[in-house]
Amino acid sequence: MSESTEKWEQAVTEQAVTEQAVLEQAERDQGLLGQSLRDQAVPEQASADDVLLNPAARDQTGPALPRPPKSLLRQVGRAIADFGMIRDGDRILLGVSGGKDSLSLLEVLRHLRSYAPVRFELAVLTIDPEVPGFDPAPLTDWYQQRGLPWYYERQPIMEQARAHMDGDSFCAYCARMKRGIMYRLCRAHGYNVLALGQHLDDLAESLMLSMFHGGQLRTMKAHYRNDAGDVRIIRPLVYCRERQMRDFALHAGLPVVPDSCPACFQMPTRREHMKALLAREEADHPQLFASLLRAMRPLLREGPVD
């Protein structure tokens, strides 16, 4: 165990995060956030989606940005410690799409940095794929207000996909293209760690897709090196549920970009079908994701990353 990992171990709670504990605090926080939202003067006709995606509605829903809930802080801190994600002196570039997950991770990492047992730098990258409906303008003020270095890259990914995609989904093609851009900017600006916002729901969906359509037991890794070996990739939200980020983004008034990947909404994917399948199963089996996390733990590592 590295010195940085030992320090993170000391910084997070002494009680190990079991699969069940991952969910219990999340449920408590969900109830607290829901009550807080009910206490605020949100117009009756405004749905949760309206408030989350409408800046005008957000402005009417409460005070300044609150501290991220304990469940997110604890689970992200635990994941960082368990997988040795953040080390002293790391320069981290966080990919922010404008969605609730990456924006929530940004706020969690900002908060953790204030008392983390190691020193690390944090910057933000947003990639504009030049698809209809994507407007990252609300993000730039958010970054500037927080004093964060940020980078903005435009590339016509949808147009390129139409010309070059062969037997692949748009989402998979877009992800590969964005990853290449992120690696390039990490190298150009001296960032040795790339942070991504995938969460437990994403990992479970990837596992099911891999088994159903690929005949393999695979999912996204929590911490690994790229093929070139010069950038470490971390996913600090691997213990967190998607609904936690949705609740936090709604409560905190995060500047979520509407339809941050509109092409995915226009082109239904296998992942959406798998999400619906898991939702149906969870309705009958509330411990489903605790079981899936326990099953996936051996798959989240990819050997030593030193």
Backbone torsions as a table, in degrees:
resi	resn	phi	psi	omega
1	MET	NA	129.6	-178.2
2	SER	-73.1	162.8	179.0
3	GLU	-61.5	-40.1	179.4
4	SER	-62.8	-41.3	179.2
5	THR	-63.8	-41.1	178.2
6	GLU	-60.8	-39.6	179.7
7	LYS	-65.8	-41.5	177.3
8	TRP	-64.3	-38.2	178.0
9	GLU	-57.1	-41.5	-179.2
10	GLN	-72.0	-28.6	-175.5
11	ALA	-78.2	-32.9	-179.9
12	VAL	-85.8	171.8	-176.6
13	THR	-57.3	148.2	-179.7
14	GLU	-67.6	-28.6	-179.7
15	GLN	-76.8	123.4	-179.6
16	ALA	-62.9	146.7	177.7
17	VAL	-84.8	103.8	173.4
18	THR	-82.2	170.5	-179.9
19	GLU	-59.6	-39.2	-179.5
20	GLN	-70.4	-39.2	179.8
21	ALA	-62.8	-30.8	177.2
22	VAL	-55.7	-37.3	-174.6
23	LEU	-90.0	-31.0	-172.2
24	GLU	-64.9	-48.6	179.8
25	GLN	-66.7	-34.4	177.7
26	ALA	-60.5	-41.4	179.3
27	GLU	-65.3	-40.2	179.1
28	ARG	-64.2	-44.7	-180.0
29	ASP	-64.6	-37.1	179.5
30	GLN	-60.6	-41.7	177.8
31	GLY	-64.7	-40.4	179.9
32	LEU	-66.8	-42.4	179.2
33	LEU	-66.0	-40.0	178.8
34	GLY	-62.1	-42.1	178.5
35	GLN	-64.5	-40.9	179.4
36	SER	-60.7	-41.7	179.6
37	LEU	-67.0	-37.6	178.8
38	ARG	-65.6	-30.6	-179.4
39	ASP	-74.8	-17.6	-178.6
40	GLN	-86.5	156.6	-174.8
41	ALA	-84.3	68.1	175.7
42	VAL	-87.1	127.1	180.0
43	PRO	-53.1	142.6	-174.2
44	GLU	-59.7	-33.9	-176.3
45	GLN	-79.3	-8.9	-178.0
46	ALA	-85.1	118.8	177.3
47	SER	-80.1	170.5	176.9
48	ALA	-60.2	-39.4	179.1
49	ASP	-64.9	-38.7	178.6
50	ASP	-60.2	-45.2	-177.7
51	VAL	-68.3	-39.9	-176.9
52	LEU	-67.9	-37.6	-171.9
53	LEU	-104.6	-3.7	-177.0
54	ASN	-111.7	108.4	-177.9
55	PRO	-56.2	-38.2	-179.2
56	ALA	-64.1	-41.9	178.5
57	ALA	-67.1	-37.5	179.0
58	ARG	-60.2	-41.8	-176.1
59	ASP	-61.7	-20.4	-176.1
60	GLN	-96.9	2.5	-168.1
61	THR	-102.8	7.0	174.7
62	GLY	152.3	-170.9	-173.3
63	PRO	-78.6	-166.8	-177.8
64	ALA	-64.3	168.3	-176.2
65	LEU	-52.2	123.2	178.4
66	PRO	-83.0	167.3	173.4
67	ARG	-64.3	140.8	175.5
68	PRO	-57.1	147.4	-177.5
69	PRO	-63.0	156.2	-176.4
70	LYS	-58.3	-35.2	-178.5
71	SER	-60.9	-45.4	180.0
72	LEU	-65.0	-46.8	-178.7
73	LEU	-61.6	-44.2	-177.7
74	ARG	-68.5	-45.1	-176.1
75	GLN	-69.4	-38.6	176.9
76	VAL	-67.5	-43.8	177.2
77	GLY	-59.8	-39.7	179.1
78	ARG	-66.2	-43.0	179.5
79	ALA	-63.5	-41.8	178.4
80	ILE	-59.0	-42.6	-179.8
81	ALA	-70.3	-45.8	-175.8
82	ASP	-62.0	-36.1	-174.5
83	PHE	-110.4	8.8	177.1
84	GLY	57.3	44.9	-170.1
85	MET	-74.8	-42.4	-172.5
86	ILE	-118.1	128.4	-176.0
87	ARG	-121.5	161.8	-178.1
88	ASP	-59.0	129.0	178.7
89	GLY	86.4	0.3	179.0
90	ASP	-61.6	143.0	171.7
91	ARG	-112.4	110.8	-170.1
92	ILE	-105.1	129.1	172.3
93	LEU	-108.2	119.3	-177.9
94	LEU	-99.3	123.9	175.9
95	GLY	-78.7	116.1	-179.7
96	VAL	-115.6	114.2	-179.5
97	SER	-81.9	-19.9	-170.8
98	GLY	103.5	-4.0	177.1
99	GLY	-83.2	171.0	-175.6
100	LYS	-63.5	-33.5	-174.0
101	ASP	-70.7	-51.4	-178.1
102	SER	-68.7	-35.0	177.5
103	LEU	-68.4	-38.0	175.8
104	SER	-64.0	-42.6	178.7
105	LEU	-62.5	-38.1	177.1
106	LEU	-57.4	-48.0	-178.5
107	GLU	-67.7	-36.2	178.1
108	VAL	-65.4	-45.9	-179.9
109	LEU	-65.9	-37.8	176.1
110	ARG	-60.2	-42.7	-179.3
111	HIS	-68.8	-45.5	-179.6
112	LEU	-62.4	-33.0	-177.8
113	ARG	-62.0	-27.2	-177.1
114	SER	-69.1	-21.7	179.4
115	TYR	-137.1	16.2	-179.8
116	ALA	-62.1	148.9	179.4
117	PRO	-74.1	-7.8	176.6
118	VAL	-129.9	158.4	178.8
119	ARG	-94.2	133.1	176.6
120	PHE	-148.0	153.3	177.3
121	GLU	-97.6	153.0	-178.0
122	LEU	-136.4	129.5	175.1
123	ALA	-136.4	168.2	-172.3
124	VAL	-127.3	142.8	175.4
125	LEU	-128.5	129.5	172.3
126	THR	-119.9	129.5	178.8
127	ILE	-106.8	124.1	177.5
128	ASP	-94.8	108.9	-178.1
129	PRO	-79.8	4.6	179.0
130	GLU	55.7	48.3	174.4
131	VAL	-105.5	150.8	-177.8
132	PRO	-58.2	134.8	176.0
133	GLY	93.7	-11.1	-179.6
134	PHE	-87.3	117.1	-179.9
135	ASP	-130.7	100.4	-177.1
136	PRO	-83.4	5.8	-175.0
137	ALA	-53.1	-41.3	-178.7
138	PRO	-62.6	-20.2	-176.4
139	LEU	-74.8	-33.2	-172.3
140	THR	-64.4	-42.4	177.2
141	ASP	-64.0	-38.5	179.7
142	TRP	-59.6	-45.6	179.2
143	TYR	-64.7	-45.1	-176.7
144	GLN	-64.5	-39.7	179.1
145	GLN	-62.3	-27.3	-178.9
146	ARG	-94.8	2.5	176.6
147	GLY	65.2	31.3	-177.5
148	LEU	-97.8	136.9	168.5
149	PRO	-63.0	136.8	179.7
150	TRP	-143.2	152.6	-177.0
151	TYR	-129.2	144.6	-178.2
152	TYR	-131.4	126.8	-176.7
153	GLU	-129.9	131.5	177.8
154	ARG	-110.2	137.2	176.2
155	GLN	-154.6	132.3	-176.9
156	PRO	-76.9	71.8	-172.2
157	ILE	-66.2	-40.3	-179.4
158	MET	-64.2	-42.2	178.4
159	GLU	-63.0	-41.9	178.2
160	GLN	-65.4	-37.5	-179.8
161	ALA	-62.1	-42.6	-179.8
162	ARG	-61.4	-32.8	-176.8
163	ALA	-85.4	-32.4	-169.0
164	HIS	-120.5	-13.3	-176.2
165	MET	-70.0	134.4	-177.2
166	ASP	-137.1	105.4	176.3
167	GLY	67.2	27.5	-178.0
168	ASP	-130.4	159.8	175.0
169	SER	-79.8	155.7	177.7
170	PHE	-61.1	-40.4	-178.3
171	CYS	-59.9	-43.4	-179.8
172	ALA	-66.1	-42.3	178.9
173	TYR	-63.1	-46.0	-179.1
174	CYS	-61.4	-42.5	-179.4
175	ALA	-61.2	-42.4	179.5
176	ARG	-65.2	-42.9	-179.8
177	MET	-63.6	-44.8	179.1
178	LYS	-63.6	-38.9	-179.3
179	ARG	-62.5	-41.2	177.6
180	GLY	-60.9	-41.2	177.7
181	ILE	-63.1	-43.7	-178.3
182	MET	-64.2	-42.3	177.4
183	TYR	-61.6	-43.3	-178.7
184	ARG	-61.1	-42.8	-178.8
185	LEU	-73.1	-32.2	173.3
186	CYS	-58.1	-46.5	-178.7
187	ARG	-67.6	-42.0	-175.6
188	ALA	-65.1	-31.6	-174.1
189	HIS	-113.5	9.3	172.0
190	GLY	77.0	30.5	176.2
191	TYR	-96.2	128.8	-177.0
192	ASN	-98.2	-6.6	-179.1
193	VAL	-131.7	133.7	174.7
194	LEU	-111.5	120.8	-180.0
195	ALA	-102.0	134.4	-179.1
196	LEU	-124.5	156.6	-169.0
197	GLY	-101.3	21.1	178.2
198	GLN	-70.4	144.8	-174.8
199	HIS	-120.4	-174.2	-175.3
200	LEU	-59.7	-39.7	178.5
201	ASP	-60.6	-42.5	178.5
202	ASP	-60.9	-43.1	-178.7
203	LEU	-64.7	-41.2	179.2
204	ALA	-64.6	-42.3	178.4
205	GLU	-63.0	-41.0	179.2
206	SER	-64.4	-39.6	177.6
207	LEU	-60.3	-47.9	-178.2
208	MET	-65.5	-40.9	177.3
209	LEU	-61.2	-42.4	-179.7
210	SER	-63.2	-41.3	-180.0
211	MET	-71.8	-46.1	-175.0
212	PHE	-68.9	-41.6	-170.4
213	HIS	-111.9	-13.0	-179.3
214	GLY	-120.0	-10.1	179.6
215	GLY	66.3	28.4	-177.6
216	GLN	-133.9	152.8	172.2
217	LEU	-93.2	93.0	-177.9
218	ARG	-144.3	152.2	170.5
219	THR	-154.8	-177.9	178.7
220	MET	-68.0	144.8	178.7
221	LYS	-84.4	150.2	177.2
222	ALA	-78.0	-32.9	-175.5
223	HIS	-158.8	123.0	-180.0
224	TYR	-159.1	172.1	174.9
225	ARG	-102.8	149.0	174.7
226	ASN	-69.7	170.8	-175.9
227	ASP	-60.0	-35.3	-179.9
228	ALA	-74.3	-16.6	176.8
229	GLY	80.3	7.9	-175.5
230	ASP	-105.6	-4.0	179.1
231	VAL	-135.6	131.2	172.5
232	ARG	-93.8	138.1	179.3
233	ILE	-109.9	130.4	179.8
234	ILE	-126.2	149.6	176.9
235	ARG	-129.3	84.9	-174.4
236	PRO	-67.5	-11.8	-178.0
237	LEU	-94.0	16.1	-172.5
238	VAL	-63.8	-20.5	177.8
239	TYR	-96.3	0.0	-171.3
240	CYS	-102.8	146.1	177.0
241	ARG	-88.3	151.0	-179.3
242	GLU	-58.8	-38.7	-176.7
243	ARG	-65.7	-24.4	176.3
244	GLN	-64.3	-44.3	178.7
245	MET	-67.3	-37.5	178.8
246	ARG	-63.4	-45.0	-180.0
247	ASP	-63.6	-43.6	-178.9
248	PHE	-65.9	-44.4	-179.1
249	ALA	-60.6	-40.3	179.1
250	LEU	-66.7	-47.3	-177.1
251	HIS	-67.1	-38.6	-174.8
252	ALA	-85.2	-11.6	-177.2
253	GLY	69.5	35.7	178.9
254	LEU	-62.8	145.5	-175.3
255	PRO	-78.9	63.0	-178.1
256	VAL	-62.6	130.5	180.0
257	VAL	-82.4	120.4	179.9
258	PRO	-58.7	136.6	177.7
259	ASP	49.3	55.8	-175.0
260	SER	-65.5	-13.3	169.6
261	CYS	-138.0	71.7	-173.5
262	PRO	-60.1	-28.8	-179.9
263	ALA	-62.3	-33.2	180.0
264	CYS	-68.1	-32.4	177.7
265	PHE	-72.1	-31.1	-179.2
266	GLN	-79.6	-25.3	-176.8
267	MET	-121.6	90.1	-178.6
268	PRO	-54.1	141.4	-173.9
269	THR	-117.9	165.1	174.5
270	ARG	-60.0	-33.7	-179.6
271	ARG	-61.4	-39.4	178.4
272	GLU	-64.2	-38.2	176.9
273	HIS	-64.3	-40.4	-179.6
274	MET	-68.8	-36.2	176.4
275	LYS	-60.3	-43.9	-179.8
276	ALA	-65.8	-38.7	178.7
277	LEU	-62.3	-46.1	179.7
278	LEU	-64.4	-36.9	178.4
279	ALA	-63.4	-40.7	178.6
280	ARG	-64.9	-42.3	-180.0
281	GLU	-67.0	-38.8	-179.1
282	GLU	-66.6	-30.9	178.3
283	ALA	-60.6	-33.9	179.1
284	ASP	-92.7	-22.3	-176.4
285	HIS	-133.0	86.4	-173.1
286	PRO	-59.5	-22.3	-178.9
287	GLN	-91.3	13.9	-174.4
288	LEU	-54.7	-49.4	-174.1
289	PHE	-73.8	-27.4	172.4
290	ALA	-63.4	-42.2	178.3
291	SER	-66.6	-42.6	179.9
292	LEU	-63.8	-40.3	177.8
293	LEU	-61.8	-43.2	178.8
294	ARG	-61.4	-41.0	-180.0
295	ALA	-68.9	-33.2	-174.7
296	MET	-84.5	-15.2	-174.0
297	ARG	-49.0	-46.3	179.8
298	PRO	-64.1	-20.9	-177.7
299	LEU	-86.3	-11.9	-173.4
300	LEU	-82.2	-12.5	-179.9
301	ARG	-103.3	151.9	177.6
302	GLU	-133.5	58.0	178.3
303	GLY	66.8	-172.4	-179.3
304	PRO	-66.4	142.1	179.3
305	VAL	-117.9	15.4	179.5
306	ASP	-70.9	NA	NA
